[in-house]
Amino acid sequence: MNRIINHIANWLMAFNDKKMKVREDFNSYMKRGNNLIIFGLVLFGIYFLYMAFDLYRDYGKIWLASFPIILFGIAVFVALIKNAYRDKLKNRQRNSSIRLVGFNMDFNQPILAQIYSSLIRYEFLDENLNRFEDFYNVMIFDFDEHESVLHFNCTQAELKFILEKFKVFKRGLHLSTFERSGKIYNKGELISAKKLSKSYNKNPVTRETEDLIDSFFGFLGDN
């Protein structure tokens, strides 16, 4: 008798632990904003069950009455997949927006000095606001190691073409990367990747300007 009582007591303890686990998981699920999903599933579940009951009452056929239930199961399955896909998409977007550390270009000082001199000579960079040290810091070091920024003084299309030249030499570098850095200004305003592209598509740089900018990087080989 004691053995049976202990067995039942152990079973009740296990059941209680499981119940608490389910309650905690459910509360966690609800806190993530899924209460509307639960409400919708319950509401539509009742509706589909009523449909099944109604069909069985009118026709007396189990296979016909099972159609609404099967349809509900498919709808729930699709909804769960869509919800999981949405969560994964949000996570990917969140990961892509992780704080940018730096451009960390693989250029030495003489290479950057030559590019800087060309940009200053043809007034693409504002000489009054940019020292070579600023140019070097922004292109090489992590952003938290300095307070340097770059001030360009050219058209949006010209700046897009210039920044695209740097993309060739650094994998994963995009116009959006330059925007996110908060380190690139043009005529006093932080750049926008969208505005740069829109301006370039509307008024692209001339062939002469392209050749000029290409010459700034020509000593590096094919680019």
C-alpha positions in Angstrom: 0.0 0.0 0.0 2.8 2.4 0.9 4.5 1.7 -2.4 1.3 2.6 -4.3 0.9 5.8 -2.3 4.5 6.8 -2.9 4.1 6.1 -6.6 1.0 8.2 -6.8 2.8 11.0 -4.8 5.8 10.9 -7.1 3.4 11.0 -10.1 1.6 14.1 -8.7 5.0 15.8 -8.0 6.1 15.2 -11.6 2.7 16.4 -12.9 3.0 19.5 -10.8 6.5 20.2 -12.1 5.3 19.7 -15.7 2.4 22.0 -15.1 4.7 24.8 -13.7 7.0 24.4 -16.7 4.1 24.7 -19.1 2.8 27.8 -17.2 6.2 29.5 -17.3 6.6 28.7 -21.0 3.1 30.0 -21.8 3.7 33.2 -19.8 7.0 33.8 -21.6 5.3 33.2 -24.9 2.6 35.7 -24.0 5.1 38.3 -22.9 6.7 38.2 -26.3 3.5 39.7 -27.7 1.9 36.4 -28.9 -1.4 36.8 -26.9 -3.1 38.0 -30.1 -2.0 34.8 -31.9 -3.4 32.7 -29.0 -6.7 34.6 -29.1 -7.0 34.2 -32.8 -6.3 30.5 -32.7 -8.9 29.9 -30.0 -11.5 32.0 -31.8 -11.0 30.4 -35.2 -10.6 27.0 -33.6 -14.1 27.3 -32.0 -15.5 28.4 -35.4 -14.0 25.5 -37.3 -15.1 23.0 -34.7 -18.6 24.4 -35.0 -18.4 24.0 -38.8 -17.4 20.4 -38.3 -20.2 19.7 -35.9 -22.7 21.4 -38.2 -21.6 19.3 -41.2 -21.8 16.1 -39.2 -25.2 16.9 -37.9 -26.6 17.7 -41.3 -24.9 14.9 -43.3 -23.7 12.3 -40.7 -20.4 11.8 -42.5 -17.2 11.8 -40.5 -15.0 12.4 -43.5 -17.0 15.5 -44.5 -17.0 16.9 -41.0 -13.2 16.5 -40.8 -12.6 18.9 -43.7 -12.9 22.1 -41.5 -10.6 20.6 -38.9 -8.0 19.7 -41.5 -8.4 23.1 -43.0 -7.8 24.7 -39.6 -4.7 22.6 -39.0 -3.3 23.7 -42.4 -4.0 27.3 -41.5 -2.3 27.0 -38.1 0.7 25.4 -39.7 1.0 28.1 -42.3 0.6 30.8 -39.6 3.3 29.3 -37.5 5.7 29.1 -40.4 5.0 32.7 -41.3 5.6 33.8 -37.6 8.9 31.8 -37.5 10.0 33.3 -40.8 9.2 36.8 -39.5 11.2 36.2 -36.3 14.2 35.0 -38.3 14.0 38.0 -40.6 13.9 40.4 -37.7 17.0 38.6 -36.2 18.9 38.9 -39.5 18.0 42.6 -39.7 19.1 43.1 -36.1 22.4 41.4 -36.8 23.0 43.5 -39.9 22.5 46.6 -37.8 25.1 45.7 -35.2 27.4 48.7 -34.4 29.9 49.4 -37.1 33.5 49.2 -35.6 35.4 50.8 -38.5 36.3 50.7 -42.2 39.7 49.2 -41.4 41.0 49.6 -44.9 44.1 47.6 -45.8 46.1 50.6 -47.0 49.4 51.9 -45.7 50.2 55.5 -45.0 51.8 56.3 -48.4 48.9 54.9 -50.4 46.4 56.9 -48.4 48.6 60.0 -48.6 48.5 59.9 -52.4 44.7 59.4 -52.5 44.2 62.2 -50.0 46.4 64.6 -51.9 44.4 64.0 -55.1 41.1 64.5 -53.4 42.4 67.8 -51.8 44.0 69.0 -55.1 40.8 68.7 -57.0 38.7 70.0 -54.1 36.6 66.9 -53.5 37.7 67.0 -49.9 37.5 70.3 -48.0 41.0 71.2 -47.2 40.0 73.6 -44.4 38.2 70.9 -42.5 40.3 67.8 -43.3 43.9 67.0 -42.3 45.6 63.9 -43.6 45.5 62.6 -40.0 41.7 62.7 -40.1 41.6 60.9 -43.5 44.0 58.2 -42.2 42.1 57.8 -38.9 38.7 57.3 -40.5 40.0 54.8 -43.1 42.3 52.7 -40.9 41.3 52.8 -37.2 38.3 51.7 -35.2 35.9 54.6 -34.8 36.1 54.6 -31.0 39.8 55.3 -31.2 39.4 58.8 -32.6 37.0 61.6 -33.2 38.0 62.4 -36.8 35.4 62.8 -39.6 35.6 63.5 -43.3 34.1 66.6 -45.0 33.6 66.3 -48.7 32.7 69.2 -50.9 31.4 67.8 -54.1 28.1 66.6 -55.8 26.3 63.6 -54.4 27.0 61.7 -57.7 30.7 62.5 -57.4 30.9 61.3 -53.8 29.1 58.1 -54.6 31.6 57.4 -57.4 34.5 58.1 -55.0 33.2 55.9 -52.2 32.5 53.1 -54.6 36.3 53.1 -55.5 37.0 52.2 -51.9 34.5 49.4 -52.0 36.7 47.5 -54.4 39.5 47.2 -51.8 37.4 46.1 -48.8 35.0 43.2 -48.8 31.7 44.0 -47.2 32.0 47.7 -47.6 28.9 49.3 -49.0 27.4 52.8 -49.3 25.2 51.9 -46.4 28.4 51.2 -44.4 29.7 54.7 -45.0 26.3 56.1 -44.0 26.1 54.1 -40.8 29.6 55.2 -39.7 28.4 58.8 -39.1 31.9 59.8 -40.2 31.3 61.0 -43.8 29.9 64.5 -44.4 29.2 66.3 -47.7 28.7 70.0 -47.7 28.0 70.0 -44.0 25.5 67.1 -43.9 25.9 63.5 -43.0 25.6 61.4 -46.2 22.7 59.1 -47.0 23.2 56.1 -49.2 19.8 56.5 -50.7 20.4 60.1 -51.6 23.8 59.3 -53.1 22.3 56.5 -55.3 19.3 58.6 -56.3 21.4 61.6 -57.3 23.8 59.4 -59.2 21.0 57.7 -61.2 19.5 61.1 -62.0 22.6 63.0 -62.8 25.6 60.6 -63.2 29.1 62.0 -63.3 30.7 62.8 -66.6 33.1 60.5 -68.3 35.8 63.1 -67.7 35.1 63.2 -64.0 35.1 59.4 -63.9 38.5 59.3 -65.5 39.8 61.9 -63.1 38.7 60.0 -60.0 39.9 56.7 -61.5 43.4 58.3 -61.8 43.4 58.8 -58.0 43.4 55.0 -57.6 45.2 54.0 -60.8 48.5 53.4 -59.2 46.9 50.5 -57.2 46.2 48.5 -60.3 42.9 47.3 -61.6 39.9 48.7 -59.7 
